[in-house]
Amino acid sequence: MTDTASDALLDGYRRFRTDHWPEARAEYESLAGGQKPHTLVVACSDSRADPALIFDAAPGQLFVVRNVANLVPPYQPDGQLHGVSAALEFGVKVLNVSRIVVMGHAYCGGVNAMLNGAPDSCRDFVAPWVAQAAPVVRLVCETFPQEPAERLAEETVVRLSIENLRTFPWIAEREASGALELTGLHFGIADGILRLLNGPGRFEPMG
């Protein structure tokens, strides 16, 4: 049984109720009537790269889907369970977000698994999940051996996810009409710098 008197998670909740809730109560009450986020973020589950913290976002502004290595699989409406695709469909078709951001980050364990193989203890789900991007990642790293493999691989996953977003017809249509913007980003864990994918070019630091 959890000792609630020394539980870090519950301690955080207590601080939230004491320090944050009094000022934010009216905002949360207004959100109870529905959400209208402007951006859908596909990010990694990594505990060091929290989109809400990085973008200093208020509740209700971001619709976030997180998974290992911020991957977007291609459009495949086959009746199977597709968590990322379900979030995309809801965010685009129901919430009408105007932007989708794919945010990778430095020192990503999922990307490392694409390069070096998943841990032996993670063969049930992690291994097949990262395998979908591993061939592309390895090919790019072999093509540009002069580049730091880890950073290049992380950027490649962001590019691949952006490309896969365009396989969803209702995303491609909205992007073509100007109703939806697709953005690729890479967050530096150690330096806190966010770098933007400029078209087919390189990731450049944001001011």
C-alpha positions in Angstrom: 0.0 0.0 0.0 1.3 3.5 -0.9 2.3 5.7 2.0 0.4 8.8 1.0 2.3 10.9 3.5 5.5 10.5 1.5 4.3 9.9 -2.0 6.0 12.3 -4.5 3.0 12.2 -6.9 0.5 13.0 -4.2 2.8 15.7 -2.8 2.7 17.3 -6.2 -1.1 17.2 -6.2 -1.2 18.8 -2.8 1.0 21.7 -4.1 -1.3 22.0 -7.1 -4.4 22.3 -4.9 -2.6 24.8 -2.6 -0.5 26.9 -4.9 -2.2 26.6 -8.3 -5.8 25.7 -8.0 -7.1 28.9 -6.3 -5.9 31.0 -9.3 -6.7 28.5 -12.0 -10.1 27.4 -10.7 -12.1 29.7 -13.0 -10.1 28.6 -16.0 -10.7 24.9 -15.2 -14.4 25.5 -14.7 -14.7 27.2 -18.1 -12.9 24.2 -19.7 -15.5 21.8 -18.1 -17.8 22.9 -21.0 -15.4 21.6 -23.6 -11.9 21.9 -25.0 -10.7 23.9 -28.0 -6.9 23.3 -28.3 -5.1 25.0 -31.1 -2.4 22.4 -31.5 -2.0 18.7 -31.5 1.4 17.5 -30.3 2.9 14.1 -31.1 5.7 13.8 -28.6 7.8 11.1 -26.9 6.8 9.5 -23.6 10.2 10.5 -22.2 9.8 12.2 -18.8 12.3 14.8 -19.7 10.5 16.3 -22.7 7.1 17.5 -21.5 5.3 19.5 -24.2 3.1 21.5 -21.8 6.2 22.6 -19.9 8.4 23.3 -22.9 5.7 25.4 -24.6 4.5 27.0 -21.3 1.0 26.0 -22.3 -2.1 26.5 -20.2 -4.8 23.8 -19.8 -6.9 23.4 -22.9 -4.3 24.7 -25.4 -2.5 21.4 -26.4 -4.0 18.1 -27.4 -1.1 15.7 -26.7 -0.4 12.2 -27.8 2.8 10.6 -26.5 4.5 7.4 -27.3 7.9 5.8 -27.5 10.0 7.9 -30.0 7.2 10.2 -31.1 6.2 8.0 -34.0 3.3 8.4 -36.3 2.5 5.2 -38.2 1.1 5.4 -41.7 -2.6 5.7 -42.3 -4.0 2.1 -42.0 -7.8 1.9 -41.3 -7.9 -1.8 -40.9 -10.1 -2.1 -37.8 -7.2 -2.8 -35.5 -6.2 -0.8 -32.4 -4.4 2.3 -33.4 -3.9 4.7 -30.5 -1.9 7.4 -32.3 -4.2 7.4 -35.3 -7.3 7.6 -33.1 -5.9 10.7 -31.4 -5.1 12.2 -34.8 -8.6 11.6 -36.0 -10.2 13.1 -32.9 -7.9 16.1 -32.8 -8.3 16.9 -36.5 -11.9 15.9 -37.2 -13.5 16.8 -33.9 -11.4 19.4 -32.3 -10.3 21.0 -35.6 -6.8 21.8 -34.5 -4.9 24.2 -36.8 -1.5 22.7 -36.3 0.1 19.3 -35.7 3.6 19.3 -34.1 5.9 16.3 -34.1 8.5 16.9 -31.4 11.5 14.7 -31.0 14.2 15.1 -28.5 17.8 14.4 -27.6 19.0 11.2 -25.9 15.8 9.3 -27.0 15.8 5.7 -25.8 13.4 4.7 -28.5 15.6 6.0 -31.3 18.6 4.4 -29.6 16.7 1.1 -29.9 16.2 1.7 -33.6 20.0 2.0 -34.0 21.1 -0.7 -31.5 18.1 -2.9 -30.9 15.5 -2.9 -28.2 16.4 -4.2 -24.7 15.9 -7.9 -24.3 13.2 -7.2 -21.6 11.2 -5.1 -24.1 10.5 -7.6 -26.9 6.7 -7.8 -26.6 5.8 -4.2 -27.6 8.8 -1.9 -27.8 10.8 -4.0 -30.3 8.0 -4.2 -32.9 7.0 -0.6 -32.3 10.5 0.9 -33.0 11.1 -1.6 -35.9 8.7 0.3 -38.1 11.2 3.2 -38.3 14.5 1.3 -37.8 15.2 0.6 -41.5 14.8 4.3 -42.5 16.8 5.5 -39.6 19.7 3.1 -40.2 19.7 3.9 -43.9 20.0 7.6 -43.3 22.8 7.1 -40.7 24.7 4.9 -43.2 24.2 7.5 -46.0 25.6 10.3 -43.8 28.3 8.7 -41.7 30.0 12.0 -41.0 26.9 13.2 -39.0 26.4 12.4 -35.3 24.3 9.2 -35.5 22.1 9.9 -32.5 21.0 13.4 -33.5 20.6 12.4 -37.2 18.4 9.5 -36.2 16.2 11.6 -33.9 15.7 14.1 -36.7 15.0 11.3 -39.2 12.2 10.0 -37.0 10.6 13.5 -36.9 10.8 13.7 -40.7 9.3 10.2 -41.1 6.4 11.0 -38.8 5.7 14.2 -40.7 5.7 12.2 -43.9 3.4 9.6 -42.4 1.0 12.3 -41.3 0.5 13.2 -45.0 -0.7 9.6 -45.7 -3.9 10.5 -43.7 -6.2 11.9 -46.4 -8.0 14.2 -44.1 -4.7 15.6 -42.9 -3.3 16.0 -46.4 -6.4 17.8 -47.6 -6.4 20.2 -44.7 -2.7 21.0 -45.1 -3.2 21.5 -48.9 -6.0 24.0 -48.2 -4.0 25.9 -45.6 -6.3 24.9 -42.7 -3.7 22.7 -41.0 0.0 23.3 -40.5 2.5 20.5 -39.9 5.6 21.3 -37.9 8.7 19.3 -37.0 10.7 20.1 -33.8 13.6 18.7 -31.9 14.2 19.5 -28.2 17.7 19.5 -26.7 17.5 17.9 -23.2 20.9 19.3 -22.0 20.7 22.8 -23.5 16.9 23.4 -23.6 17.1 24.6 -27.2 14.1 23.9 -29.5 15.1 23.4 -33.2 12.7 23.8 -36.1 12.6 21.7 -39.2 12.7 24.1 -42.1 11.0 22.4 -45.0 13.3 19.7 -46.5 16.3 21.5 -44.9 18.0 21.0 -41.6 16.7 21.7 -38.1 17.5 25.2 -37.1 17.5 26.7 -33.5 14.5 28.8 -32.7 15.0 32.3 -31.4 
